[in-house]
Amino acid sequence: MPLLDVQNVAKRYGPVVALKSADLVVEPGEVHALLGANGAGKSTLVKILTGVIRHDAGTIQVNGKDVRIGSPEGARRVGFAPVFQDPALLPDLTVAQNMRLTRTPIAGVREWLERMELTVDLTEMTGDLPLPTLRMLDLARALARDPQLLMLDEITAALPSDLAEKVFAVMRDWRERGRSVLFISHRLAEVTATCDRASVLRDGRTVGTLVPKPGEEEKIVELMLGESRTKLAQQIEAATGESEAPAVEVEATAGETQLEVRNLVVGDDPDGVSFAVRAGEILGVAALEGQGQDLLFDYLAGERKPPSGEMIVSGKPFTPRHPYEAIRSGVVLVPADRMLALLPQRPIRENIATPLYNRLTRWGPINRGDENRRVSNAIERLSIDTRAQRQARRLSGGNQQKLTIARWLAAGFTTMLCFDPTRGIDVGTKRQIYALLRELAEAGAAVLLFTTEFPEIQLVCDRTIVVYRGAVTAEMPASEADEPALLKAAHGLTEEAAAA
Amino acid sequence: MTTVEDAGAAIGRKGTDWRRIATRHGWTIGVYILLLLLILAYIWALAPVAFTSFDLKTIVIGGLPLAFAAMAQAVIVISGGIDLSLGVMVAVINVIAASLMENQSFATSLLIAVGLMVIGVLMGAINGGLVVLTGVPDIVVTLAMSFVWGGVALVIMRTPGGGSPIEYQALGTGIFFSEWIPAGAVVIALVLALVWLPIRWRRPGFAIYAVGSNRDRAYLSGVNVGITRVLAYAIGGFFAAMGGLAATATTGIGTPYAGTFITLNSVAAIVLGGVSLAGGKGGVVGPVAAAFCLTLVPSIMVFQGIDPNYGQVIQGALIVVVVMLGGLVLLRERR
């Protein structure tokens, strides 16, 4: 009898289907990997199993009995112990207090820390401990609860290799005791080295369970991808009617370097990322979740100060202390969450005009004439549906995203940072946004485009870089950046790595 | 790269780690030093009249209700909330106590006091329950409730009045063994030791800090966030009741409209006492000292010959400055 038997589990958020039909069978004494590309439904399934959210349909059985996991406490009661991607210990309590809060036997925690040869002062305030220590404490806490199923969600992401080795040793130990591990990781080499079986999710469905073997990582990537390119790419091509990205012709017209990044540390790699974007060029950034792209965009947009590395805009050092300074330097951000950029309760025109106020006049009365002219231009160029004029929040997602771009059109910019700008947008509007980005580039703007949907890269970008664990692992022209190539590089499977 | 071993070696000292005690409780220690300095300033301002045990008692009596209100506010703010009806709750308990205890025996008045503690817990639980159930911000709910409780206080007693037995008053104004140990200070120490510390060092206490520290992580740690928040308000209600009972003991009567000032002062006291307005940080012991600091400053000013009417201006300005400093600390932490 399997320890965990998940059948046809589905979850939808309003009209968005996050999980269509997930199956997962974990046997006792097994290390089982859960794999899938971005948006395949991995994290949704994990959230369901850990009681963070509830599923809409399907069954979950533990040791042959139906269970409903209503809360994190409920997940513990059925014998699951999760270690989440973000540390779960509370910063304002000591380590020991955190253990008592979760009713974790402290002797067990000590025992596991000893077994992993770690020395941690349990009376230390959790907030004062470094991140890797917190992960190991999370792990020790999960183990001390003596769960039947240990769930490790990207646990190695923030760990130096010596600590990662300790985690693998614990996983083996756990398996020998007849207990099970559910291992979620983007690092396929780790999966093939440590896991007995792997279930692969694609588009919210379990598409297969296999035995991962070292050297067969590419096979797994193929299963994650499916036989052909995803539906999205086909849909977009059908909608645009042009299957080739206009990569080649723009290459020739690209101008001088507009934005350059040198050795910006955004993750594990001490050398950081380096790349350059020219005026008139769209540079794609392909990466799986949590490879450092968030920090990269935060640094460029002036939301955080980079600890090391250089950023150069229009040939001048670029050290924004605040988004305001970034915008003044012509570097603007289009975020994935549109509500972050817009004033949802305010009219469309006002939304477009907001960034203008920095420029038109600082203290004096606003020049309404100039404002109106610029705003009307922007609306016209983007064909924003202005019927719902009164409040930006009443617009469709696609029109909202157009609005965030329109704001910068009216205000003016030289470099546009787009962080997953088409998240949750319908295909027709996606096409319009792509066309708009191309148009902006042709007008001389430099565009940096991060997207979780890899087929977009080939459709919009001229060139792309692939970021993996805080380093640029590949750079290729759009013509070569098909989905299999990107997904392989995004898992760290580059030619050099394969040769080594 | 820092491995766990490095981190462990750096912190794994044996014995009493004075440096850590200093960093972790530095603020609280600082507030008590400030209190000591202010008492010295008080003695100096009093000169040439000698400072006697009577003056010490006066200081304790003057700050007693606020000290309890600060304890109440501290627990609630640590849990991530804030209660703007606290002062009025103190006034409600104060007027009920003064109207019921008038012409009663000492034993009966103690019984009444216990009953009012229960009522305080219920009032706090009502505030907390409304905040949790409606999801309306704490400030809005408790500000609205302050008008409800304020109305209740005025229904019970229109003008200052009532009374309480002398023996009961001695609990707040008397002495304990030595004439240098005011009874009020002993009551505070007892409440801290018998009520707060047992909660603080058990799971409910950790849960209160956890919920104020990070609600999502607390939820993921299996804490019932809603119940914990209500618990924090209920404990606050208990301390508010203690504040009302202390006001009855120290003044002997009930005053229905002393509330708002206590509320604002309690917020200033917790900020000065080292509680973060963002929640999760600080303690209850520091705010007690801060409450006495805040009551000492105006009296020192008055002794210096400043028009008593300016006393209120000074105290108000003090609140503004202290709370503003708290806001600035918060801003820096969020960076």
Chai-1 contact restraints between the chains, C-beta under 6 A:
chainA,res_idxA,chainB,res_idxB,connection_type,confidence,min_distance_angstrom,max_distance_angstrom,comment,restraint_id
A,P72,B,L220,contact,1.0,0.0,6.0,A-B,restraint_1
A,P72,B,G222,contact,1.0,0.0,6.0,A-B,restraint_2
A,E73,B,G222,contact,1.0,0.0,6.0,A-B,restraint_3
A,A88,B,R217,contact,1.0,0.0,6.0,A-B,restraint_4
A,A88,B,L220,contact,1.0,0.0,6.0,A-B,restraint_5
A,L90,B,A210,contact,1.0,0.0,6.0,A-B,restraint_6
A,L90,B,S213,contact,1.0,0.0,6.0,A-B,restraint_7
A,L90,B,N214,contact,1.0,0.0,6.0,A-B,restraint_8
A,L90,B,R217,contact,1.0,0.0,6.0,A-B,restraint_9
A,P91,B,S213,contact,1.0,0.0,6.0,A-B,restraint_10
A,D92,B,Y209,contact,1.0,0.0,6.0,A-B,restraint_11
A,D92,B,S213,contact,1.0,0.0,6.0,A-B,restraint_12
A,D92,B,G280,contact,1.0,0.0,6.0,A-B,restraint_13
A,D92,B,K281,contact,1.0,0.0,6.0,A-B,restraint_14
A,L93,B,F206,contact,1.0,0.0,6.0,A-B,restraint_15
A,L93,B,Y209,contact,1.0,0.0,6.0,A-B,restraint_16
A,Q97,B,F206,contact,1.0,0.0,6.0,A-B,restraint_17
A,L101,B,F206,contact,1.0,0.0,6.0,A-B,restraint_18
A,L101,B,A210,contact,1.0,0.0,6.0,A-B,restraint_19
A,L101,B,S221,contact,1.0,0.0,6.0,A-B,restraint_20
A,T102,B,S221,contact,1.0,0.0,6.0,A-B,restraint_21
A,T102,B,G222,contact,1.0,0.0,6.0,A-B,restraint_22
A,L118,B,V4,contact,1.0,0.0,6.0,A-B,restraint_23
A,T119,B,E5,contact,1.0,0.0,6.0,A-B,restraint_24
A,T119,B,G8,contact,1.0,0.0,6.0,A-B,restraint_25
A,T119,B,G12,contact,1.0,0.0,6.0,A-B,restraint_26
A,V120,B,G8,contact,1.0,0.0,6.0,A-B,restraint_27
A,D121,B,I11,contact,1.0,0.0,6.0,A-B,restraint_28
A,D121,B,G12,contact,1.0,0.0,6.0,A-B,restraint_29
A,E124,B,I11,contact,1.0,0.0,6.0,A-B,restraint_30
A,P130,B,T2,contact,1.0,0.0,6.0,A-B,restraint_31
A,P130,B,A7,contact,1.0,0.0,6.0,A-B,restraint_32
A,T133,B,V4,contact,1.0,0.0,6.0,A-B,restraint_33
A,T133,B,A7,contact,1.0,0.0,6.0,A-B,restraint_34
A,M136,B,V4,contact,1.0,0.0,6.0,A-B,restraint_35
A,P160,B,M1,contact,1.0,0.0,6.0,A-B,restraint_36
